[in-house]
Amino acid sequence: MQRKQVTVGELQFGMFVAELDRPWTETPFMFQGFHLNSEQQLEALKKLCKHVFIDLERTEKPDPRPPAAQFKIRGQTKYVEQVKVEVEYHQATQVYTNSVARIDELLKPISQPGGVLEAKDVKESVTQLTDSVVRNPDAMLLVTRLREKSAAAHARALQVSIYMIVFGRFLELAREELELLGLVGLLQDVGKTRLPASIMEKNTTLTPEEAEIFRRHVLLGAEILKETPGIPPRLLELAIMHHERQDGTGYPRGLKGEQIGLYGSIAAIADAFDTLTAQRPHGGEPLSPSAALSYLYKERGTGYHPDLVEQFIQCVGVFPVGSVVELNSGEVGLVITQNLVRRLKPRVMIVLDAKGSPMRPHKILDLDRDPKYAPEEPYRIKRTLEQTKVQVNPKELFI
């Protein structure tokens, strides 16, 4: 490896940043070493570092062709945490519970030809979800992580909708854009309600013929939305984008890169992340959030928009909200809020003591403040555990 020290002002796109002048864990960068290819990365480096070390062997040569046009991926709406997660959690629980029941009822009529959605009710559900996410995104993520166990289409749609709203908030998109993203996430798979039950309920890998039928759900969904009065005009176009891929290998239209646009690229990432981590309808074990993020990272540029993948990884975090973690003290806890700057130091709620016994009341640790469990021994996360290792009653949190 040939390394060279350069000032941040000397950095150019295509350079491979191999080392910083500070520990990686004190920065928002998710991976140790990356190609500099976005304004967001450059701005973060300017704020945090005076110099960095680049790997000359891995630095990309400048492309003599003019750069392709890039759509803007960040907005200008600054969101602040309006209430703490402990407060919003109970409100988020109620909103989520009501949304599950309401959406289940809303989707029943469209399972039959001629059935239509009630757009007004759908919009009200998304508005309530967005209100909660704007107040505190971690609360809704915690609720869904603890409660979403179903592979049913409506449960997955709600989960994807929440991911898209949370991601839109992270990208500082305007409030009305968050609601549009929420609607896209909720309705982009409505065509599945008209697929044969034999395909939707199959718990093994689909045959090529079945897979082809399954793909029709995108266009079936477009037909349903076309028949639905009162939906935003842009929704029809956006709701068929989530299976398109950056290199043109997606469906139904084989769009590439810029043709997919911001909302379509966000939908593709959120849908893929949820598919990888949720109960799989057609066989296959769900991946851990970290494994799913690694997959998206490997597929950036070919399957998914590269800059948005990196932003999504920062949004979800090293230890996603709701993750079960074991601390170096032997205690086990749930991650309840992220730390977007010191990524390895989130807030954790201890639910099991070092002997594995339930802890009552729960103890909350802010690892960013370096609390100690023994003299000169600060708490740190030792490893993540499978979600099934800890059975937590959502009703018992924050009481």
C-alpha positions as CSV (number, residue, x, y, z in Angstrom):
1,M,0.0,0.0,0.0
2,Q,1.4,3.4,-1.0
3,R,0.1,6.0,1.4
4,K,0.4,9.8,1.1
5,Q,-0.6,12.4,3.6
6,V,-2.7,15.2,2.1
7,T,-4.6,18.1,3.6
8,V,-8.4,18.1,3.3
9,G,-8.2,21.0,0.9
10,E,-6.2,18.9,-1.5
11,L,-8.7,16.0,-1.7
12,Q,-10.2,15.1,-5.0
13,F,-13.1,12.8,-6.0
14,G,-11.8,9.3,-6.8
15,M,-9.1,9.3,-4.0
16,F,-9.2,6.4,-1.6
17,V,-9.2,7.7,2.0
18,A,-7.4,5.0,3.9
19,E,-6.7,6.8,7.3
20,L,-7.8,9.9,9.1
21,D,-6.1,12.1,11.6
22,R,-8.5,10.9,14.3
23,P,-10.1,7.5,15.2
24,W,-12.8,6.3,12.8
25,T,-15.2,5.7,15.6
26,E,-15.3,9.5,16.3
27,T,-16.6,10.2,12.8
28,P,-19.9,9.4,10.9
29,F,-18.1,7.3,8.4
30,M,-19.4,3.7,8.6
31,F,-16.4,2.0,7.0
32,Q,-12.6,2.3,7.6
33,G,-11.4,3.3,4.1
34,F,-13.6,4.6,1.3
35,H,-13.5,6.2,-2.1
36,L,-14.3,9.9,-2.0
37,N,-17.2,10.3,-4.4
38,S,-19.7,12.7,-2.8
39,E,-20.0,16.3,-1.6
40,Q,-21.4,14.9,1.7
41,Q,-18.2,12.9,2.4
42,L,-16.1,15.9,1.5
43,E,-18.0,18.3,3.8
44,A,-17.8,15.8,6.7
45,L,-14.0,15.5,6.2
46,K,-13.7,19.3,6.2
47,K,-15.5,19.6,9.5
48,L,-13.7,16.8,11.2
49,C,-10.1,16.5,9.9
50,K,-7.1,18.7,9.0
51,H,-5.4,16.0,7.0
52,V,-5.9,12.4,5.8
53,F,-3.9,9.6,4.3
54,I,-4.8,8.4,0.8
55,D,-4.0,5.0,-0.8
56,L,-2.4,5.8,-4.1
57,E,-2.8,2.2,-5.4
58,R,-6.6,2.3,-4.8
59,T,-7.2,5.9,-5.9
60,E,-9.2,6.0,-9.2
61,K,-7.8,7.8,-12.2
62,P,-9.8,10.8,-13.3
63,D,-12.4,10.0,-15.9
64,P,-11.7,12.1,-19.0
65,R,-15.4,12.1,-19.9
66,P,-17.7,14.8,-18.5
67,P,-19.4,13.7,-15.2
68,A,-22.9,12.4,-15.4
69,A,-25.6,14.6,-14.0
70,Q,-26.4,13.8,-10.4
71,F,-29.7,14.5,-8.7
72,K,-29.5,16.2,-5.3
73,I,-30.0,13.7,-2.5
74,R,-30.2,16.1,0.5
75,G,-32.7,18.7,1.3
76,Q,-32.5,21.8,3.6
77,T,-35.1,21.1,6.2
78,K,-33.4,20.9,9.6
79,Y,-35.2,18.5,12.0
80,V,-34.6,18.4,15.7
81,E,-35.6,15.8,18.3
82,Q,-38.8,17.3,19.7
83,V,-39.3,14.8,22.5
84,K,-37.1,12.0,24.0
85,V,-37.6,8.5,22.9
86,E,-38.9,7.5,26.3
87,V,-41.8,9.9,25.8
88,E,-42.5,9.3,22.1
89,Y,-42.4,5.5,22.4
90,H,-45.9,5.3,23.9
91,Q,-47.4,7.6,21.3
92,A,-45.5,5.7,18.5
93,T,-46.9,2.4,19.9
94,Q,-50.4,3.7,19.6
95,V,-49.9,5.1,16.1
96,Y,-48.3,1.9,14.9
97,T,-51.0,-0.3,16.4
98,N,-53.8,1.8,14.9
99,S,-52.0,1.8,11.5
100,V,-51.7,-2.0,11.4
101,A,-55.4,-2.4,12.0
102,R,-56.4,0.3,9.6
103,I,-54.2,-0.8,6.8
104,D,-55.3,-4.4,7.1
105,E,-58.9,-3.2,6.6
106,L,-58.0,-0.8,3.8
107,L,-56.3,-3.5,1.7
108,K,-59.1,-6.0,2.0
109,P,-61.3,-4.5,-0.8
110,I,-58.6,-4.3,-3.4
111,S,-57.9,-8.1,-3.2
112,Q,-60.9,-8.4,-5.5
113,P,-61.2,-7.0,-9.0
114,G,-62.9,-3.6,-9.0
115,G,-62.1,-2.9,-5.4
116,V,-60.6,0.5,-4.6
117,L,-58.6,2.1,-1.9
118,E,-59.8,4.9,0.3
119,A,-57.1,7.4,-0.3
120,K,-58.2,9.7,2.5
121,D,-57.7,7.0,5.1
122,V,-54.4,5.9,3.7
123,K,-53.1,9.5,3.8
124,E,-54.3,9.9,7.4
125,S,-52.3,6.9,8.5
126,V,-49.2,8.2,6.8
127,T,-49.6,11.6,8.3
128,Q,-49.8,10.1,11.8
129,L,-46.7,8.0,11.1
130,T,-44.8,11.0,9.8
131,D,-45.8,13.1,12.8
132,S,-44.3,10.6,15.1
133,V,-41.1,10.1,13.1
134,V,-40.6,13.9,12.9
135,R,-40.9,14.2,16.7
136,N,-38.4,11.3,17.3
137,P,-37.5,8.7,14.6
138,D,-35.9,6.3,17.1
139,A,-39.2,5.7,18.9
140,M,-41.0,4.4,15.8
141,L,-38.1,2.3,14.8
142,L,-37.9,0.8,18.2
143,V,-41.7,0.0,18.1
144,T,-41.4,-1.7,14.7
145,R,-38.3,-3.6,15.6
146,L,-40.0,-5.1,18.6
147,R,-43.4,-5.8,17.1
148,E,-42.9,-6.5,13.3
149,K,-42.6,-10.2,13.0
150,S,-45.0,-11.0,10.2
151,A,-44.3,-11.7,6.5
152,A,-47.8,-10.5,5.6
153,A,-47.8,-8.0,2.8
154,H,-49.5,-5.3,4.8
155,A,-47.0,-5.6,7.7
156,R,-44.1,-5.4,5.4
157,A,-45.6,-2.4,3.6
158,L,-45.9,-0.5,6.9
159,Q,-42.3,-1.3,7.8
160,V,-41.0,-0.1,4.4
161,S,-43.1,3.0,4.7
162,I,-41.6,3.8,8.1
163,Y,-38.0,3.2,6.8
164,M,-38.6,5.6,3.9
165,I,-40.0,8.3,6.2
166,V,-37.1,8.0,8.6
167,F,-34.6,8.0,5.8
168,G,-36.2,11.1,4.2
169,R,-36.0,12.9,7.6
170,F,-32.3,11.9,7.8
171,L,-31.8,13.4,4.3
172,E,-33.5,16.6,5.5
173,L,-36.2,16.4,2.9
174,A,-39.2,18.7,3.3
175,R,-42.2,17.5,5.4
176,E,-44.4,17.0,2.3
177,E,-41.7,14.9,0.8
178,L,-41.7,12.7,3.9
179,E,-45.4,12.0,3.5
180,L,-45.0,11.2,-0.2
181,L,-42.2,8.8,0.6
182,G,-44.5,7.2,3.3
183,L,-47.3,6.8,0.8
184,V,-44.9,5.2,-1.8
185,G,-43.6,2.7,0.8
186,L,-47.1,1.8,1.9
187,L,-48.7,1.4,-1.5
188,Q,-45.9,0.2,-3.9
189,D,-46.7,-3.5,-3.2
190,V,-50.5,-3.3,-3.2
191,G,-50.5,-5.5,-6.3
192,K,-49.5,-8.4,-4.2
193,T,-53.1,-8.5,-2.9
194,R,-54.1,-9.8,-6.4
195,L,-51.5,-12.5,-6.7
196,P,-52.4,-16.2,-6.3
197,A,-52.4,-17.3,-2.7
198,S,-50.3,-20.3,-3.8
199,I,-47.4,-17.9,-4.6
200,M,-47.8,-15.5,-1.7
201,E,-48.1,-18.3,0.9
202,K,-45.3,-20.5,-0.5
203,N,-42.5,-20.9,2.0
204,T,-39.9,-22.3,-0.4
205,T,-38.1,-20.7,-3.4
206,L,-40.3,-19.8,-6.3
207,T,-39.9,-21.6,-9.6
208,P,-38.9,-19.4,-12.6
209,E,-42.5,-19.4,-13.8
210,E,-43.8,-18.4,-10.3
211,A,-41.1,-15.7,-10.0
212,E,-42.4,-14.2,-13.3
213,I,-45.9,-14.2,-12.0
214,F,-44.7,-12.6,-8.8
215,R,-43.0,-9.8,-10.7
216,R,-46.4,-8.8,-12.0
217,H,-47.3,-7.3,-8.7
218,V,-45.7,-4.1,-9.7
219,L,-47.9,-3.5,-12.7
220,L,-51.0,-4.9,-10.8
221,G,-50.3,-2.3,-8.1
222,A,-50.1,0.5,-10.8
223,E,-53.5,-0.6,-12.1
224,I,-55.0,-0.4,-8.5
225,L,-53.6,3.0,-7.9
226,K,-54.8,4.2,-11.3
227,E,-58.3,3.3,-10.2
228,T,-57.9,5.0,-6.8
229,P,-59.3,8.6,-6.7
230,G,-57.6,11.2,-4.6
231,I,-54.0,9.9,-4.7
232,P,-51.1,12.3,-5.4
233,P,-50.4,12.4,-9.2
234,R,-46.7,11.5,-8.8
235,L,-47.5,8.4,-6.8
236,L,-48.4,6.3,-9.9
237,E,-45.0,6.8,-11.4
238,L,-43.0,6.4,-8.1
239,A,-44.8,3.3,-6.9
240,I,-43.3,1.2,-9.7
241,M,-39.7,2.1,-9.1
242,H,-38.7,0.0,-6.1
243,H,-37.5,-3.1,-8.1
244,E,-35.5,-1.0,-10.7
245,R,-31.7,-1.2,-10.3
246,Q,-28.9,1.2,-11.1
247,D,-27.4,-1.0,-13.8
248,G,-30.7,-1.6,-15.6
249,T,-31.2,-5.2,-14.5
250,G,-34.3,-4.4,-12.5
251,Y,-38.0,-4.5,-13.5
252,P,-40.6,-3.7,-14.8
253,R,-38.9,-1.2,-17.2
254,G,-35.2,-1.8,-16.8
255,L,-34.5,1.8,-15.9
256,K,-30.9,3.0,-15.1
257,G,-29.3,5.4,-12.7
258,E,-30.8,8.9,-13.2
259,Q,-34.0,7.5,-14.7
260,I,-34.9,6.0,-11.4
261,G,-34.5,9.3,-9.5
262,L,-34.3,10.1,-5.8
263,Y,-37.6,8.7,-4.6
264,G,-37.2,5.5,-6.7
265,S,-33.7,5.0,-5.4
266,I,-34.8,5.5,-1.8
267,A,-37.6,3.0,-2.3
268,A,-35.3,0.4,-3.8
269,I,-32.9,0.6,-0.8
270,A,-35.6,0.6,1.9
271,D,-37.5,-2.3,0.2
272,A,-34.3,-4.3,-0.1
273,F,-33.2,-3.7,3.5
274,D,-36.6,-4.8,4.8
275,T,-36.8,-7.8,2.6
276,L,-33.3,-9.0,3.7
277,T,-34.1,-8.5,7.5
278,A,-37.7,-9.5,7.7
279,Q,-39.4,-12.9,7.9
280,R,-38.9,-14.2,4.4
281,P,-42.1,-15.3,2.6
282,H,-40.4,-17.6,0.1
283,G,-37.8,-19.3,2.3
284,G,-34.4,-18.2,3.5
285,E,-33.4,-17.0,6.9
286,P,-33.6,-13.2,7.6
287,L,-30.2,-11.5,7.7
288,S,-29.1,-9.4,10.7
289,P,-29.2,-5.6,10.0
290,S,-25.4,-5.4,9.8
291,A,-25.3,-8.3,7.2
292,A,-28.1,-6.6,5.2
293,L,-26.2,-3.3,5.2
294,S,-23.0,-5.1,4.1
295,Y,-25.0,-6.5,1.2
296,L,-26.3,-3.1,0.1
297,Y,-22.8,-1.7,0.4
298,K,-21.4,-4.4,-1.9
299,E,-24.2,-3.7,-4.4
300,R,-23.9,0.1,-4.4
301,G,-23.4,1.5,-7.9
302,T,-24.7,-1.6,-9.6
303,G,-27.9,-2.4,-7.7
304,Y,-28.4,0.7,-5.6
305,H,-27.5,4.4,-5.8
306,P,-24.0,4.5,-4.2
307,D,-24.3,7.8,-2.3
308,L,-27.8,7.0,-1.0
309,V,-26.5,3.6,0.2
310,E,-23.8,5.3,2.2
311,Q,-26.4,7.7,3.6
312,F,-28.8,4.9,4.5
313,I,-26.0,3.1,6.3
314,Q,-25.4,6.2,8.4
315,C,-29.1,6.6,9.0
316,V,-29.6,3.0,10.2
317,G,-26.4,2.9,12.1
318,V,-23.8,0.3,13.2
319,F,-26.2,-0.8,16.0
320,P,-29.7,-0.2,14.6
321,V,-32.4,0.9,17.0
322,G,-33.9,-2.3,18.6
323,S,-30.7,-4.3,18.2
324,V,-30.0,-6.7,21.1
325,V,-26.5,-6.2,22.4
326,E,-24.2,-7.8,25.0
327,L,-22.1,-5.4,27.0
328,N,-18.6,-6.1,28.3
329,S,-20.2,-6.3,31.8
330,G,-22.1,-9.4,30.7
331,E,-25.4,-7.5,30.8
332,V,-27.7,-7.6,27.8
333,G,-29.6,-4.6,26.5
334,L,-31.6,-3.0,23.6
335,V,-30.3,-0.1,21.6
336,I,-32.9,2.6,22.0
337,T,-31.3,5.6,20.3
338,Q,-28.4,6.0,17.9
339,N,-25.3,8.1,18.2
340,L,-24.7,9.5,14.7
341,V,-21.3,10.9,15.6
342,R,-19.8,8.3,17.9
343,R,-21.3,5.3,16.2
344,L,-20.2,2.7,18.7
345,K,-21.8,4.6,21.7
346,P,-25.6,4.6,21.4
347,R,-28.0,4.7,24.3
348,V,-28.8,1.2,25.6
349,M,-31.6,-0.1,27.9
350,I,-30.4,-3.0,30.0
351,V,-33.0,-5.8,30.1
352,L,-30.9,-8.7,31.5
353,D,-28.3,-8.5,34.3
354,A,-24.9,-10.3,34.0
355,K,-26.5,-13.5,35.3
356,G,-29.2,-13.5,32.6
357,S,-32.0,-12.5,34.9
358,P,-34.6,-9.9,33.8
359,M,-33.7,-6.5,35.2
360,R,-36.5,-4.5,36.9
361,P,-36.6,-1.6,36.5
362,H,-34.7,-1.3,33.3
363,K,-31.5,0.7,33.4
364,I,-30.6,3.1,30.6
365,L,-27.0,3.8,29.7
366,D,-25.8,6.6,27.5
367,L,-22.5,5.1,26.3
368,D,-21.5,8.5,24.9
369,R,-20.9,9.6,28.4
370,D,-18.6,6.7,29.1
371,P,-20.4,5.3,32.2
372,K,-18.4,2.7,34.2
373,Y,-19.5,-0.7,35.4
374,A,-16.3,-1.1,37.5
375,P,-13.5,1.3,38.4
376,E,-11.6,2.4,35.3
377,E,-13.9,0.1,33.2
378,P,-16.3,2.0,31.0
379,Y,-19.2,0.1,29.4
380,R,-18.9,-0.9,25.8
381,I,-20.8,-3.1,23.4
382,K,-19.1,-6.5,23.1
383,R,-21.3,-8.0,20.4
384,T,-24.8,-8.1,18.9
385,L,-27.1,-11.0,19.6
386,E,-29.9,-12.6,17.7
387,Q,-33.2,-10.9,18.3
388,T,-34.7,-14.2,19.6
389,K,-32.1,-14.3,22.4
390,V,-34.1,-11.8,24.4
391,Q,-37.9,-11.8,24.8
392,V,-39.0,-8.3,25.6
393,N,-42.6,-7.3,26.3
394,P,-42.9,-4.0,24.4
395,K,-45.5,-2.8,27.0
396,E,-42.9,-3.0,29.8
397,L,-40.5,-0.5,28.2
398,F,-40.2,3.0,29.7
399,I,-42.6,2.4,32.6
